């Protein structure tokens, strides 16, 4: 069985970390495989407790985020309505475009309204289910 190392950046608004926490647990805390491939997901996200959060100014923060995005294979973005109002999620979408990184949009469970900013930028959209998230990442990676 071959192992595929996949670098994943999960975008999120630091003031709305619940979706990030769930996605991170699903992706990074379980062993996944597809066919003969074992999937080794590596976390390239920037959680709230990361020192990047303490950047001196917006330019430093953007450079640090873009560095993580450039080193990632897939960008995962929850489609919570807060994303429509987050300048940083919009910048992360811009970074994904700059570095030609595919975006997987994940619609949070039971949410009737979702972010058009994220949906319009997505290469693929999936529902709030860990297997569909993993399959979506794999499809965009391969």
N, CA, C and O of each residue as an XYZ file, in Angstrom:
568
protein
N       0.853     -1.174      0.000
C       0.000      0.000      0.000
C       0.902      1.242      0.000
O       1.823      1.342      0.810
N       0.637      2.173     -0.899
C       1.416      3.408     -0.952
C       0.807      4.463     -0.020
O      -0.386      4.436      0.285
N       1.647      5.375      0.413
C       1.182      6.448      1.285
C       1.253      7.757      0.529
O       2.267      8.067     -0.095
N       0.193      8.517      0.583
C       0.136      9.843     -0.035
C       0.088     10.890      1.065
O      -0.848     10.921      1.865
N       1.093     11.742      1.100
C       1.113     12.831      2.070
C       0.406     14.032      1.429
O       0.812     14.505      0.367
N      -0.638     14.509      2.073
C      -1.451     15.600      1.531
C      -1.465     16.740      2.540
O      -1.879     16.564      3.686
N      -1.012     17.905      2.104
C      -0.966     19.093      2.959
C      -2.280     19.845      2.822
O      -2.670     20.243      1.724
N      -2.957     20.035      3.945
C      -4.287     20.639      3.956
C      -4.267     21.930      4.773
O      -3.790     21.959      5.907
N      -4.790     22.984      4.177
C      -4.970     24.269      4.861
C      -6.464     24.444      5.078
O      -7.230     24.521      4.118
N      -6.880     24.508      6.342
C      -8.296     24.750      6.652
C      -8.436     26.231      6.988
O      -7.858     26.721      7.958
N      -9.198     26.917      6.185
C      -9.446     28.336      6.401
C     -10.536     28.504      7.446
O     -11.454     27.690      7.544
N     -10.421     29.577      8.227
C     -11.481     29.860      9.191
C     -11.314     31.244      9.772
O     -10.222     31.813      9.776
N     -12.404     31.768     10.255
C     -12.366     33.020     11.009
C     -12.029     32.638     12.447
O     -12.721     31.817     13.048
N     -10.984     33.220     12.994
C     -10.551     32.835     14.331
C     -11.638     33.046     15.372
O     -11.641     32.373     16.403
N     -12.546     33.955     15.126
C     -13.636     34.169     16.090
C     -14.768     33.160     15.928
O     -15.705     33.150     16.726
N     -14.691     32.314     14.906
C     -15.686     31.256     14.666
C     -14.947     29.936     14.465
O     -14.978     29.371     13.372
N     -14.286     29.441     15.502
C     -13.396     28.286     15.369
C     -14.091     26.929     15.413
O     -13.442     25.910     15.175
N     -15.374     26.881     15.705
C     -16.057     25.599     15.837
C     -15.989     24.746     14.584
O     -15.729     23.546     14.671
N     -16.218     25.340     13.423
C     -16.154     24.574     12.172
C     -14.731     24.079     11.921
O     -14.526     22.938     11.506
N     -13.752     24.947     12.176
C     -12.352     24.546     12.026
C     -12.038     23.350     12.926
O     -11.426     22.377     12.484
N     -12.456     23.427     14.178
C     -12.162     22.357     15.137
C     -12.717     21.020     14.663
O     -12.033     19.999     14.734
N     -13.957     21.026     14.179
C     -14.578     19.779     13.711
C     -13.858     19.243     12.474
O     -13.526     18.059     12.415
N     -13.618     20.103     11.494
C     -12.931     19.658     10.275
C     -11.528     19.137     10.588
O     -11.104     18.117     10.044
N     -10.824     19.832     11.452
C      -9.482     19.408     11.832
C      -9.503     18.027     12.487
O      -8.666     17.176     12.187
N     -10.459     17.817     13.376
C     -10.581     16.509     14.033
C     -10.857     15.418     13.005
O     -10.221     14.364     13.034
N     -11.798     15.662     12.100
C     -12.126     14.669     11.079
C     -10.919     14.330     10.204
O     -10.632     13.157      9.963
N     -10.226     15.343      9.738
C      -9.161     15.139      8.750
C      -7.886     14.594      9.391
O      -7.290     13.649      8.873
N      -7.468     15.172     10.497
C      -6.138     14.875     11.028
C      -6.101     13.851     12.151
O      -5.024     13.357     12.486
N      -7.246     13.515     12.744
C      -7.228     12.620     13.904
C      -7.695     11.206     13.598
O      -7.929     10.413     14.510
N      -7.828     10.893     12.333
C      -8.217      9.529     11.947
C      -7.277      9.027     10.865
O      -6.616      9.815     10.188
N      -7.223      7.714     10.706
C      -6.448      7.109      9.629
C      -7.374      6.895      8.443
O      -8.442      6.297      8.574
N      -6.952      7.388      7.286
C      -7.782      7.308      6.088
C      -7.036      6.587      4.983
O      -5.811      6.665      4.888
N      -7.789      5.883      4.151
C      -7.220      5.266      2.958
C      -8.270      5.280      1.860
O      -9.475      5.278      2.116
N      -7.776      5.293      0.638
C      -8.635      5.230     -0.541
C      -8.019      4.192     -1.458
O      -6.886      4.356     -1.912
N      -8.760      3.116     -1.737
C      -8.198      2.037     -2.551
C      -6.928      1.511     -1.909
O      -6.932      1.113     -0.745
N      -5.841      1.510     -2.669
C      -4.546      1.036     -2.164
C      -3.710      2.146     -1.538
O      -2.590      1.897     -1.092
N      -4.238      3.363     -1.499
C      -3.468      4.490     -0.977
C      -3.838      4.794      0.478
O      -5.012      4.931      0.822
N      -2.821      4.894      1.308
C      -2.989      5.355      2.679
C      -2.793      6.870      2.640
O      -1.816      7.356      2.071
N      -3.721      7.617      3.245
C      -3.664      9.071      3.186
C      -3.072      9.625      4.481
O      -3.592      9.385      5.571
N      -1.989     10.362      4.343
C      -1.299     10.979      5.473
C      -1.533     12.488      5.379
O      -0.782     13.201      4.714
N      -2.583     12.962      6.052
C      -2.930     14.378      6.003
C      -2.046     15.164      6.961
O      -1.878     14.780      8.119
N      -1.483     16.261      6.477
C      -0.651     17.145      7.282
C      -1.349     18.492      7.405
O      -1.864     19.028      6.424
N      -1.360     19.027      8.606
C      -2.080     20.256      8.890
C      -1.208     21.481      8.602
O      -0.213     21.717      9.287
N      -1.586     22.251      7.593
C      -0.893     23.481      7.246
C      -1.757     24.702      7.562
O      -1.524     25.788      7.031
N      -2.742     24.520      8.418
C      -3.653     25.588      8.816
C      -2.969     26.550      9.777
O      -1.832     26.338     10.199
N      -3.685     27.601     10.108
C      -3.191     28.582     11.067
C      -4.246     28.759     12.154
O      -5.056     29.683     12.078
N      -4.252     27.883     13.175
C      -5.228     28.026     14.248
C      -4.946     29.263     15.094
O      -3.868     29.852     15.011
N      -5.912     29.644     15.896
C      -5.833     30.876     16.672
C      -4.616     30.929     17.588
O      -4.080     32.011     17.829
N      -4.169     29.789     18.101
C      -3.038     29.792     19.025
C      -1.681     29.777     18.318
O      -0.647     29.698     18.982
N      -1.663     29.851     16.984
C      -0.429     29.890     16.219
C       0.200     31.281     16.323
O      -0.521     32.279     16.303
N       1.520     31.368     16.432
C       2.168     32.677     16.541
C       1.905     33.613     15.361
O       2.056     34.826     15.504
N       1.522     33.087     14.217
C       1.197     33.939     13.072
C       0.112     34.937     13.468
O       0.082     36.069     12.983
N      -0.770     34.501     14.350
C      -1.873     35.354     14.794
C      -1.365     36.651     15.419
O      -2.077     37.656     15.424
N      -0.143     36.637     15.944
C       0.430     37.810     16.597
C       1.314     38.638     15.666
O       2.166     39.389     16.142
N       1.133     38.520     14.360
C       1.921     39.299     13.402
C       1.774     40.786     13.708
O       0.737     41.235     14.196
N       2.820     41.531     13.415
C       2.833     42.957     13.729
C       1.831     43.775     12.928
O       1.322     44.784     13.415
N       1.543     43.344     11.696
C       0.600     44.100     10.874
C      -0.053     43.167      9.853
O       0.304     41.993      9.752
N      -1.013     43.706      9.101
C      -1.765     42.901      8.132
C      -0.865     42.331      7.038
O      -1.097     41.215      6.574
N       0.152     43.074      6.621
C       1.044     42.582      5.571
C       1.810     41.347      6.043
O       1.958     40.387      5.287
N       2.300     41.362      7.287
C       3.005     40.193      7.834
C       2.069     38.999      7.958
O       2.446     37.869      7.646
N       0.854     39.255      8.415
C      -0.117     38.176      8.557
C      -0.457     37.581      7.194
O      -0.506     36.360      7.047
N      -0.689     38.427      6.207
C      -0.998     37.920      4.867
C       0.167     37.120      4.306
O      -0.048     36.057      3.724
N       1.380     37.595      4.464
C       2.550     36.868      3.973
C       2.659     35.498      4.644
O       2.965     34.506      3.983
N       2.411     35.443      5.942
C       2.480     34.174      6.667
C       1.382     33.213      6.200
O       1.637     32.024      6.006
N       0.162     33.730      6.019
C      -0.931     32.894      5.528
C      -0.634     32.389      4.122
O      -0.828     31.208      3.832
N      -0.166     33.274      3.249
C       0.137     32.883      1.873
C       1.256     31.838      1.837
O       1.247     30.957      0.977
N       2.213     31.926      2.756
C       3.269     30.926      2.833
C       2.677     29.545      3.139
O       3.077     28.547      2.538
N       1.736     29.494      4.065
C       1.086     28.218      4.394
C       0.265     27.709      3.206
O       0.285     26.517      2.900
N      -0.446     28.604      2.548
C      -1.258     28.222      1.388
C      -0.364     27.704      0.267
O      -0.687     26.693     -0.358
N       0.747     28.373      0.002
C       1.664     27.962     -1.070
C       2.194     26.551     -0.843
O       2.459     25.825     -1.801
N       2.349     26.159      0.423
C       2.904     24.846      0.757
C       1.834     23.761      0.888
O       2.151     22.601      1.156
N       0.575     24.137      0.699
C      -0.540     23.202      0.835
C      -0.939     22.641     -0.523
O      -0.669     23.235     -1.567
N      -1.587     21.483     -0.482
C      -2.143     20.901     -1.706
C      -3.597     21.303     -1.904
O      -4.038     21.538     -3.029
N      -4.344     21.380     -0.797
C      -5.785     21.630     -0.836
C      -6.134     22.684      0.211
O      -5.582     22.692      1.312
N      -7.061     23.576     -0.152
C      -7.581     24.568      0.783
C      -9.022     24.182      1.084
O      -9.844     24.077      0.174
N      -9.327     23.971      2.353
C     -10.675     23.604      2.790
C     -11.285     24.820      3.488
O     -10.689     25.386      4.405
N     -12.492     25.216      3.037
C     -13.131     26.392      3.616
C     -14.570     26.072      3.988
O     -15.360     25.697      3.121
N     -14.926     26.212      5.263
C     -16.332     26.071      5.648
C     -17.135     27.216      5.021
O     -16.642     28.337      4.897
N     -18.369     26.919      4.631
C     -19.202     27.900      3.954
C     -20.120     28.648      4.919
O     -21.208     29.070      4.528
N     -19.699     28.819      6.173
C     -20.491     29.575      7.136
C     -20.703     30.996      6.647
O     -19.843     31.558      5.968
N     -21.843     31.577      6.988
C     -22.154     32.934      6.533
C     -21.116     33.956      6.985
O     -20.934     34.981      6.328
N     -20.430     33.689      8.103
C     -19.400     34.620      8.563
C     -18.319     34.824      7.513
O     -17.657     35.861      7.501
N     -18.131     33.837      6.621
C     -17.096     33.949      5.585
C     -17.362     35.114      4.647
O     -16.425     35.691      4.095
N     -18.631     35.468      4.459
C     -18.953     36.609      3.593
C     -18.403     37.909      4.148
O     -18.190     38.859      3.394
N     -18.169     37.970      5.448
C     -17.759     39.210      6.098
C     -16.319     39.183      6.600
O     -15.859     40.144      7.217
N     -15.613     38.099      6.342
C     -14.248     37.961      6.830
C     -13.252     38.387      5.752
O     -13.156     37.756      4.699
N     -12.514     39.463      6.027
C     -11.518     39.895      5.040
C     -10.410     38.863      4.906
O      -9.810     38.737      3.838
N     -10.126     38.111      5.988
C      -9.037     37.142      5.917
C      -9.414     35.912      5.118
O      -8.580     35.367      4.394
N     -10.650     35.468      5.234
C     -11.063     34.333      4.401
C     -11.020     34.749      2.933
O     -10.621     33.958      2.079
N     -11.423     35.969      2.635
C     -11.328     36.463      1.251
C      -9.871     36.509      0.793
O      -9.573     36.173     -0.353
N      -8.968     36.920      1.673
C      -7.545     36.942      1.322
C      -7.017     35.518      1.115
O      -6.200     35.281      0.225
N      -7.485     34.573      1.936
C      -7.053     33.185      1.761
C      -7.551     32.635      0.420
O      -6.843     31.875     -0.240
N      -8.751     33.013      0.025
C      -9.263     32.622     -1.291
C      -8.367     33.224     -2.379
O      -8.031     32.551     -3.353
N      -7.986     34.487     -2.209
C      -7.069     35.126     -3.165
C      -5.740     34.374     -3.216
O      -5.188     34.159     -4.295
N      -5.230     33.977     -2.054
C      -3.976     33.222     -2.000
C      -4.096     31.884     -2.699
O      -3.169     31.456     -3.387
N      -5.222     31.221     -2.533
C      -5.437     29.942     -3.226
C      -5.397     30.159     -4.738
O      -4.820     29.355     -5.470
N      -6.006     31.239     -5.197
C      -5.972     31.551     -6.631
C      -4.568     31.885     -7.098
O      -4.142     31.429     -8.159
N      -3.848     32.671     -6.321
C      -2.486     33.075     -6.668
C      -1.577     31.865     -6.848
O      -0.742     31.836     -7.753
N      -1.742     30.868     -5.983
C      -0.885     29.682     -6.027
C      -1.556     28.482     -6.702
O      -1.049     27.362     -6.627
N      -2.683     28.715     -7.353
C      -3.420     27.658     -8.084
C      -3.719     26.450     -7.205
O      -3.508     25.307     -7.611
N      -4.210     26.711     -6.005
C      -4.577     25.642     -5.074
C      -6.083     25.437     -5.133
O      -6.840     26.403     -5.040
N      -6.526     24.202     -5.286
C      -7.973     23.953     -5.346
C      -8.637     24.182     -3.992
O      -8.051     23.941     -2.937
N      -9.877     24.655     -4.060
C     -10.655     24.943     -2.855
C     -11.799     23.953     -2.727
O     -12.583     23.759     -3.656
N     -11.879     23.329     -1.556
C     -13.007     22.475     -1.202
C     -13.885     23.261     -0.236
O     -13.458     23.585      0.872
N     -15.110     23.566     -0.651
C     -16.060     24.268      0.205
C     -16.899     23.232      0.942
O     -17.396     22.280      0.341
N     -17.053     23.425      2.248
C     -17.814     22.489      3.072
C     -18.987     23.244      3.689
O     -18.797     24.209      4.430
N     -20.195     22.797      3.375
C     -21.399     23.440      3.892
C     -21.718     22.869      5.271
O     -22.051     21.691      5.393
N     -21.616     23.704      6.314
C     -21.871     23.209      7.670
C     -23.249     22.569      7.815
O     -24.224     22.984      7.189
N     -23.290     21.564      8.648
C     -24.476     20.738      8.867
C     -25.726     21.568      9.148
O     -25.730     22.419     10.037
N     -26.770     21.316      8.392
C     -28.056     21.926      8.650
C     -28.156     23.403      8.320
O     -29.160     24.038      8.640
N     -27.152     23.952      7.696
C     -27.168     25.374      7.408
C     -27.902     25.635      6.094
O     -27.503     25.126      5.047
N     -28.964     26.420      6.147
C     -29.748     26.701      4.946
C     -29.095     27.763      4.082
O     -29.178     27.700      2.855
N     -28.445     28.738      4.704
C     -27.766     29.788      3.958
C     -26.268     29.553      4.068
O     -25.761     29.186      5.128
N     -25.570     29.766      2.972
C     -24.125     29.569      2.998
C     -23.435     30.724      2.281
O     -24.075     31.516      1.589
N     -22.156     30.804      2.455
C     -21.364     31.892      1.912
C     -21.247     31.802      0.401
O     -20.744     30.811     -0.129
N     -21.711     32.831     -0.295
C     -21.554     32.873     -1.744
C     -20.099     33.152     -2.117
O     -19.636     32.721     -3.173
N     -19.377     33.871     -1.256
C     -17.968     34.160     -1.517
C     -17.188     32.848     -1.622
O     -16.395     32.664     -2.545
N     -17.416     31.950     -0.682
C     -16.724     30.659     -0.685
C     -17.259     29.765     -1.795
O     -16.482     29.160     -2.534
N     -18.573     29.678     -1.917
C     -19.179     28.821     -2.936
C     -18.736     29.174     -4.338
O     -18.467     28.287     -5.148
N     -18.657     30.471     -4.634
C     -18.251     30.906     -5.969
C     -16.787     30.602     -6.257
O     -16.418     30.400     -7.414
N     -15.950     30.565     -5.230
C     -14.519     30.307     -5.407
C     -14.183     28.818     -5.426
O     -13.086     28.434     -5.834
N     -15.119     27.980     -4.988
C     -14.836     26.552     -4.783
C     -14.657     25.785     -6.087
O     -15.330     26.038     -7.086
N     -13.729     24.847     -6.038
C     -13.566     23.887     -7.127
C     -14.502     22.703     -6.927
O     -14.878     22.021     -7.880
N     -14.873     22.472     -5.667
C     -15.802     21.395     -5.324
C     -16.507     21.786     -4.032
O     -15.912     22.409     -3.153
N     -17.793     21.410     -3.924
C     -18.577     21.652     -2.715
C     -19.053     20.313     -2.172
O     -19.466     19.430     -2.924
N     -18.987     20.179     -0.845
C     -19.471     18.960     -0.190
C     -20.289     19.338      1.035
O     -20.242     20.472      1.511
N     -21.037     18.362      1.531
C     -21.822     18.551      2.740
C     -20.998     18.292      3.989
O     -19.818     17.951      3.920
N     -21.646     18.462      5.126
C     -21.004     18.365      6.439
C     -20.980     16.920      6.903
O     -21.774     16.515      7.753
N     -20.065     16.146      6.340
C     -19.913     14.731      6.639
C     -18.448     14.387      6.447
O     -17.871     14.711      5.409
N     -17.835     13.738      7.425
C     -16.393     13.533      7.329
C     -15.976     12.704      6.123
O     -14.929     12.977      5.534
N     -16.751     11.710      5.739
C     -16.359     10.909      4.573
C     -16.444     11.716      3.279
O     -15.601     11.558      2.396
N     -17.458     12.580      3.159
C     -17.541     13.398      1.943
C     -16.420     14.440      1.918
O     -15.927     14.791      0.846
N     -16.017     14.934      3.084
C     -14.898     15.876      3.146
C     -13.610     15.183      2.701
O     -12.870     15.722      1.878
N     -13.340     14.001      3.235
C     -12.128     13.256      2.866
C     -12.150     12.903      1.382
O     -11.140     13.064      0.696
N     -13.279     12.429      0.881
C     -13.384     12.108     -0.545
C     -13.186     13.350     -1.406
O     -12.555     13.279     -2.461
N     -13.721     14.489     -0.965
C     -13.541     15.740     -1.701
C     -12.077     16.156     -1.757
O     -11.587     16.576     -2.806
N     -11.382     16.040     -0.638
C      -9.951     16.358     -0.615
C      -9.207     15.439     -1.578
O      -8.381     15.900     -2.366
N      -9.496     14.160     -1.517
C      -8.812     13.185     -2.373
C      -9.067     13.486     -3.857
O      -8.137     13.463     -4.662
N     -10.313     13.767     -4.214
C     -10.653     14.063     -5.606
C      -9.889     15.301     -6.119
O      -9.415     15.312     -7.255
N      -9.775     16.316     -5.296
C      -9.071     17.526     -5.714
C      -7.552     17.317     -5.737
O      -6.841     17.968     -6.502
N      -7.069     16.412     -4.901
C      -5.623     16.145     -4.833
C      -5.124     15.344     -6.020
O      -4.088     15.666     -6.601
N      -5.861     14.296     -6.383
C      -5.341     13.376     -7.397
C      -5.431     13.861     -8.785
O      -5.021     13.161     -9.711
